Amino acid sequence: MRFIVDENVRKEVIDFLKSSDHDVSVVASGSEDSRIARIAKETKMVILTHDQHFADILLYPPEEYS
């Protein structure tokens, strides 16, 4: 799988995903959520974050994201 990982995800999780041969891109610290969402949509990557607002289906309709 392909993941775009927010800065609030623990390094151990990132290391595990990488060691399991997943494609993992970590966003720069302070990246805007709109940028993360845009990249995820364009590249068909799964967003991995602890930010609860990404679960808002009105802001981020599931059919538009991987």
Backbone atoms as SQL, in Angstrom:
CREATE TABLE atoms (id INTEGER PRIMARY KEY, chain TEXT, resi INTEGER, resn TEXT, atom TEXT, x REAL, y REAL, z REAL);
INSERT INTO atoms VALUES
  (1, 'A', 1, 'MET', 'N', 0.841, -1.183, 0.000),
  (2, 'A', 1, 'MET', 'CA', 0.000, 0.000, 0.000),
  (3, 'A', 1, 'MET', 'C', 0.879, 1.237, 0.000),
  (4, 'A', 2, 'ARG', 'N', 0.256, 2.336, -0.364),
  (5, 'A', 2, 'ARG', 'CA', 0.945, 3.617, -0.389),
  (6, 'A', 2, 'ARG', 'C', 0.333, 4.528, 0.680),
  (7, 'A', 3, 'PHE', 'N', 1.183, 5.057, 1.556),
  (8, 'A', 3, 'PHE', 'CA', 0.730, 5.899, 2.657),
  (9, 'A', 3, 'PHE', 'C', 1.395, 7.258, 2.604),
  (10, 'A', 4, 'ILE', 'N', 0.611, 8.296, 2.925),
  (11, 'A', 4, 'ILE', 'CA', 1.163, 9.610, 3.224),
  (12, 'A', 4, 'ILE', 'C', 0.928, 9.787, 4.722),
  (13, 'A', 5, 'VAL', 'N', 2.015, 10.013, 5.461),
  (14, 'A', 5, 'VAL', 'CA', 1.965, 9.971, 6.920),
  (15, 'A', 5, 'VAL', 'C', 2.142, 11.370, 7.500),
  (16, 'A', 6, 'ASP', 'N', 1.215, 11.732, 8.364),
  (17, 'A', 6, 'ASP', 'CA', 1.239, 13.030, 9.035),
  (18, 'A', 6, 'ASP', 'C', 2.312, 13.027, 10.117),
  (19, 'A', 7, 'GLU', 'N', 2.717, 14.214, 10.533),
  (20, 'A', 7, 'GLU', 'CA', 3.778, 14.352, 11.527),
  (21, 'A', 7, 'GLU', 'C', 3.419, 13.807, 12.910),
  (22, 'A', 8, 'ASN', 'N', 2.130, 13.568, 13.177),
  (23, 'A', 8, 'ASN', 'CA', 1.722, 13.120, 14.505),
  (24, 'A', 8, 'ASN', 'C', 1.712, 11.597, 14.655),
  (25, 'A', 9, 'VAL', 'N', 2.214, 10.894, 13.660),
  (26, 'A', 9, 'VAL', 'CA', 2.279, 9.430, 13.721),
  (27, 'A', 9, 'VAL', 'C', 3.667, 9.033, 14.225),
  (28, 'A', 10, 'ARG', 'N', 3.687, 8.092, 15.153),
  (29, 'A', 10, 'ARG', 'CA', 4.948, 7.671, 15.778),
  (30, 'A', 10, 'ARG', 'C', 5.916, 7.065, 14.764),
  (31, 'A', 11, 'LYS', 'N', 7.187, 7.298, 15.011),
  (32, 'A', 11, 'LYS', 'CA', 8.247, 6.785, 14.151),
  (33, 'A', 11, 'LYS', 'C', 8.208, 5.263, 14.064),
  (34, 'A', 12, 'GLU', 'N', 7.843, 4.605, 15.148),
  (35, 'A', 12, 'GLU', 'CA', 7.785, 3.139, 15.150),
  (36, 'A', 12, 'GLU', 'C', 6.773, 2.614, 14.132),
  (37, 'A', 13, 'VAL', 'N', 5.678, 3.324, 13.983),
  (38, 'A', 13, 'VAL', 'CA', 4.656, 2.938, 12.995),
  (39, 'A', 13, 'VAL', 'C', 5.222, 3.103, 11.588),
  (40, 'A', 14, 'ILE', 'N', 5.880, 4.204, 11.359),
  (41, 'A', 14, 'ILE', 'CA', 6.481, 4.469, 10.058),
  (42, 'A', 14, 'ILE', 'C', 7.524, 3.400, 9.733),
  (43, 'A', 15, 'ASP', 'N', 8.381, 3.108, 10.703),
  (44, 'A', 15, 'ASP', 'CA', 9.416, 2.092, 10.501),
  (45, 'A', 15, 'ASP', 'C', 8.806, 0.728, 10.205),
  (46, 'A', 16, 'PHE', 'N', 7.731, 0.379, 10.907),
  (47, 'A', 16, 'PHE', 'CA', 7.058, -0.900, 10.669),
  (48, 'A', 16, 'PHE', 'C', 6.513, -0.971, 9.247),
  (49, 'A', 17, 'LEU', 'N', 5.843, 0.087, 8.813),
  (50, 'A', 17, 'LEU', 'CA', 5.278, 0.096, 7.461),
  (51, 'A', 17, 'LEU', 'C', 6.371, -0.031, 6.404),
  (52, 'A', 18, 'LYS', 'N', 7.463, 0.701, 6.601),
  (53, 'A', 18, 'LYS', 'CA', 8.567, 0.620, 5.647),
  (54, 'A', 18, 'LYS', 'C', 9.186, -0.773, 5.626),
  (55, 'A', 19, 'SER', 'N', 9.337, -1.367, 6.805),
  (56, 'A', 19, 'SER', 'CA', 9.934, -2.709, 6.872),
  (57, 'A', 19, 'SER', 'C', 9.012, -3.768, 6.279),
  (58, 'A', 20, 'SER', 'N', 7.747, -3.440, 6.146),
  (59, 'A', 20, 'SER', 'CA', 6.766, -4.349, 5.545),
  (60, 'A', 20, 'SER', 'C', 6.584, -4.063, 4.052),
  (61, 'A', 21, 'ASP', 'N', 7.532, -3.326, 3.488),
  (62, 'A', 21, 'ASP', 'CA', 7.567, -3.009, 2.052),
  (63, 'A', 21, 'ASP', 'C', 6.416, -2.147, 1.556),
  (64, 'A', 22, 'HIS', 'N', 5.888, -1.294, 2.432),
  (65, 'A', 22, 'HIS', 'CA', 4.883, -0.332, 2.002),
  (66, 'A', 22, 'HIS', 'C', 5.592, 0.931, 1.519),
  (67, 'A', 23, 'ASP', 'N', 4.954, 1.646, 0.623),
  (68, 'A', 23, 'ASP', 'CA', 5.455, 2.921, 0.129),
  (69, 'A', 23, 'ASP', 'C', 4.986, 3.985, 1.115),
  (70, 'A', 24, 'VAL', 'N', 5.927, 4.605, 1.829),
  (71, 'A', 24, 'VAL', 'CA', 5.588, 5.547, 2.898),
  (72, 'A', 24, 'VAL', 'C', 6.246, 6.894, 2.623),
  (73, 'A', 25, 'SER', 'N', 5.432, 7.950, 2.579),
  (74, 'A', 25, 'SER', 'CA', 5.934, 9.312, 2.452),
  (75, 'A', 25, 'SER', 'C', 5.500, 10.086, 3.688),
  (76, 'A', 26, 'VAL', 'N', 6.464, 10.650, 4.381),
  (77, 'A', 26, 'VAL', 'CA', 6.178, 11.422, 5.593),
  (78, 'A', 26, 'VAL', 'C', 6.180, 12.897, 5.218),
  (79, 'A', 27, 'VAL', 'N', 5.121, 13.604, 5.599),
  (80, 'A', 27, 'VAL', 'CA', 5.031, 15.032, 5.277),
  (81, 'A', 27, 'VAL', 'C', 5.943, 15.830, 6.190),
  (82, 'A', 28, 'ALA', 'N', 6.363, 16.963, 5.718),
  (83, 'A', 28, 'ALA', 'CA', 7.208, 17.845, 6.510),
  (84, 'A', 28, 'ALA', 'C', 6.430, 18.383, 7.705),
  (85, 'A', 29, 'SER', 'N', 7.135, 18.592, 8.784),
  (86, 'A', 29, 'SER', 'CA', 6.521, 19.146, 9.984),
  (87, 'A', 29, 'SER', 'C', 5.874, 20.488, 9.656),
  (88, 'A', 30, 'GLY', 'N', 4.646, 20.661, 10.116),
  (89, 'A', 30, 'GLY', 'CA', 3.927, 21.910, 9.882),
  (90, 'A', 30, 'GLY', 'C', 3.166, 21.962, 8.572),
  (91, 'A', 31, 'SER', 'N', 3.128, 20.856, 7.829),
  (92, 'A', 31, 'SER', 'CA', 2.401, 20.838, 6.557),
  (93, 'A', 31, 'SER', 'C', 0.915, 21.092, 6.787),
  (94, 'A', 32, 'GLU', 'N', 0.340, 21.877, 5.924),
  (95, 'A', 32, 'GLU', 'CA', -1.089, 22.174, 5.998),
  (96, 'A', 32, 'GLU', 'C', -1.890, 20.924, 5.653),
  (97, 'A', 33, 'ASP', 'N', -2.993, 20.723, 6.352),
  (98, 'A', 33, 'ASP', 'CA', -3.848, 19.566, 6.094),
  (99, 'A', 33, 'ASP', 'C', -4.378, 19.571, 4.669),
  (100, 'A', 34, 'SER', 'N', -4.638, 20.750, 4.126),
  (101, 'A', 34, 'SER', 'CA', -5.133, 20.827, 2.747),
  (102, 'A', 34, 'SER', 'C', -4.086, 20.306, 1.770),
  (103, 'A', 35, 'ARG', 'N', -2.820, 20.544, 2.064),
  (104, 'A', 35, 'ARG', 'CA', -1.737, 20.035, 1.210),
  (105, 'A', 35, 'ARG', 'C', -1.663, 18.512, 1.302),
  (106, 'A', 36, 'ILE', 'N', -1.777, 17.978, 2.523),
  (107, 'A', 36, 'ILE', 'CA', -1.747, 16.531, 2.720),
  (108, 'A', 36, 'ILE', 'C', -2.894, 15.879, 1.945),
  (109, 'A', 37, 'ALA', 'N', -4.078, 16.447, 2.057),
  (110, 'A', 37, 'ALA', 'CA', -5.249, 15.905, 1.362),
  (111, 'A', 37, 'ALA', 'C', -5.074, 15.975, -0.148),
  (112, 'A', 38, 'ARG', 'N', -4.534, 17.071, -0.645),
  (113, 'A', 38, 'ARG', 'CA', -4.338, 17.227, -2.087),
  (114, 'A', 38, 'ARG', 'C', -3.345, 16.196, -2.617),
  (115, 'A', 39, 'ILE', 'N', -2.241, 16.035, -1.910),
  (116, 'A', 39, 'ILE', 'CA', -1.236, 15.046, -2.329),
  (117, 'A', 39, 'ILE', 'C', -1.820, 13.643, -2.297),
  (118, 'A', 40, 'ALA', 'N', -2.539, 13.325, -1.223),
  (119, 'A', 40, 'ALA', 'CA', -3.147, 11.995, -1.098),
  (120, 'A', 40, 'ALA', 'C', -4.101, 11.724, -2.249),
  (121, 'A', 41, 'LYS', 'N', -4.881, 12.708, -2.584),
  (122, 'A', 41, 'LYS', 'CA', -5.861, 12.553, -3.673),
  (123, 'A', 41, 'LYS', 'C', -5.158, 12.372, -5.013),
  (124, 'A', 42, 'GLU', 'N', -4.161, 13.204, -5.286),
  (125, 'A', 42, 'GLU', 'CA', -3.454, 13.162, -6.564),
  (126, 'A', 42, 'GLU', 'C', -2.649, 11.879, -6.749),
  (127, 'A', 43, 'THR', 'N', -2.086, 11.366, -5.662),
  (128, 'A', 43, 'THR', 'CA', -1.195, 10.202, -5.754),
  (129, 'A', 43, 'THR', 'C', -1.876, 8.899, -5.348),
  (130, 'A', 44, 'LYS', 'N', -3.138, 8.998, -4.951),
  (131, 'A', 44, 'LYS', 'CA', -3.914, 7.832, -4.499),
  (132, 'A', 44, 'LYS', 'C', -3.253, 7.132, -3.300),
  (133, 'A', 45, 'MET', 'N', -2.750, 7.953, -2.390),
  (134, 'A', 45, 'MET', 'CA', -2.141, 7.435, -1.165),
  (135, 'A', 45, 'MET', 'C', -3.166, 7.486, -0.024),
  (136, 'A', 46, 'VAL', 'N', -3.013, 6.585, 0.912),
  (137, 'A', 46, 'VAL', 'CA', -3.856, 6.551, 2.106),
  (138, 'A', 46, 'VAL', 'C', -3.269, 7.514, 3.127),
  (139, 'A', 47, 'ILE', 'N', -4.114, 8.356, 3.707),
  (140, 'A', 47, 'ILE', 'CA', -3.666, 9.292, 4.738),
  (141, 'A', 47, 'ILE', 'C', -3.623, 8.566, 6.075),
  (142, 'A', 48, 'LEU', 'N', -2.462, 8.637, 6.718),
  (143, 'A', 48, 'LEU', 'CA', -2.293, 8.059, 8.041),
  (144, 'A', 48, 'LEU', 'C', -2.028, 9.205, 9.012),
  (145, 'A', 49, 'THR', 'N', -2.982, 9.442, 9.925),
  (146, 'A', 49, 'THR', 'CA', -2.908, 10.588, 10.830),
  (147, 'A', 49, 'THR', 'C', -3.719, 10.301, 12.088),
  (148, 'A', 50, 'HIS', 'N', -3.501, 11.137, 13.089),
  (149, 'A', 50, 'HIS', 'CA', -4.336, 11.096, 14.295),
  (150, 'A', 50, 'HIS', 'C', -5.329, 12.259, 14.303),
  (151, 'A', 51, 'ASP', 'N', -5.292, 13.092, 13.274),
  (152, 'A', 51, 'ASP', 'CA', -6.207, 14.230, 13.175),
  (153, 'A', 51, 'ASP', 'C', -7.615, 13.722, 12.857),
  (154, 'A', 52, 'GLN', 'N', -8.543, 13.966, 13.765),
  (155, 'A', 52, 'GLN', 'CA', -9.899, 13.438, 13.619),
  (156, 'A', 52, 'GLN', 'C', -10.692, 14.114, 12.511),
  (157, 'A', 53, 'HIS', 'N', -10.356, 15.326, 12.166),
  (158, 'A', 53, 'HIS', 'CA', -11.161, 16.021, 11.148),
  (159, 'A', 53, 'HIS', 'C', -11.030, 15.378, 9.769),
  (160, 'A', 54, 'PHE', 'N', -9.994, 14.585, 9.530),
  (161, 'A', 54, 'PHE', 'CA', -9.885, 13.878, 8.251),
  (162, 'A', 54, 'PHE', 'C', -10.998, 12.845, 8.098),
  (163, 'A', 55, 'ALA', 'N', -11.658, 12.501, 9.187),
  (164, 'A', 55, 'ALA', 'CA', -12.772, 11.550, 9.129),
  (165, 'A', 55, 'ALA', 'C', -14.091, 12.227, 8.751),
  (166, 'A', 56, 'ASP', 'N', -14.078, 13.539, 8.609),
  (167, 'A', 56, 'ASP', 'CA', -15.292, 14.274, 8.244),
  (168, 'A', 56, 'ASP', 'C', -15.606, 14.026, 6.768),
  (169, 'A', 57, 'ILE', 'N', -16.645, 13.248, 6.501),
  (170, 'A', 57, 'ILE', 'CA', -16.959, 12.865, 5.126),
  (171, 'A', 57, 'ILE', 'C', -17.474, 14.023, 4.278),
  (172, 'A', 58, 'LEU', 'N', -17.857, 15.120, 4.915),
  (173, 'A', 58, 'LEU', 'CA', -18.264, 16.293, 4.144),
  (174, 'A', 58, 'LEU', 'C', -17.040, 17.035, 3.599),
  (175, 'A', 59, 'LEU', 'N', -15.988, 17.078, 4.401),
  (176, 'A', 59, 'LEU', 'CA', -14.741, 17.718, 3.964),
  (177, 'A', 59, 'LEU', 'C', -13.920, 16.809, 3.052),
  (178, 'A', 60, 'TYR', 'N', -13.930, 15.521, 3.373),
  (179, 'A', 60, 'TYR', 'CA', -13.118, 14.537, 2.651),
  (180, 'A', 60, 'TYR', 'C', -13.989, 13.352, 2.257),
  (181, 'A', 61, 'PRO', 'N', -14.781, 13.486, 1.198),
  (182, 'A', 61, 'PRO', 'CA', -15.684, 12.405, 0.780),
  (183, 'A', 61, 'PRO', 'C', -14.881, 11.127, 0.475),
  (184, 'A', 62, 'PRO', 'N', -15.251, 10.006, 1.090),
  (185, 'A', 62, 'PRO', 'CA', -14.495, 8.751, 0.929),
  (186, 'A', 62, 'PRO', 'C', -14.306, 8.311, -0.523),
  (187, 'A', 63, 'GLU', 'N', -15.279, 8.598, -1.356),
  (188, 'A', 63, 'GLU', 'CA', -15.160, 8.170, -2.757),
  (189, 'A', 63, 'GLU', 'C', -14.081, 8.940, -3.518),
  (190, 'A', 64, 'GLU', 'N', -13.574, 10.024, -2.937),
  (191, 'A', 64, 'GLU', 'CA', -12.553, 10.831, -3.590),
  (192, 'A', 64, 'GLU', 'C', -11.136, 10.500, -3.118),
  (193, 'A', 65, 'TYR', 'N', -11.037, 9.664, -2.082),
  (194, 'A', 65, 'TYR', 'CA', -9.733, 9.366, -1.484),
  (195, 'A', 65, 'TYR', 'C', -9.519, 7.862, -1.401),
  (196, 'A', 66, 'SER', 'N', -8.254, 7.492, -1.378),
  (197, 'A', 66, 'SER', 'CA', -7.922, 6.065, -1.302),
  (198, 'A', 66, 'SER', 'C', -8.112, 5.597, 0.070);
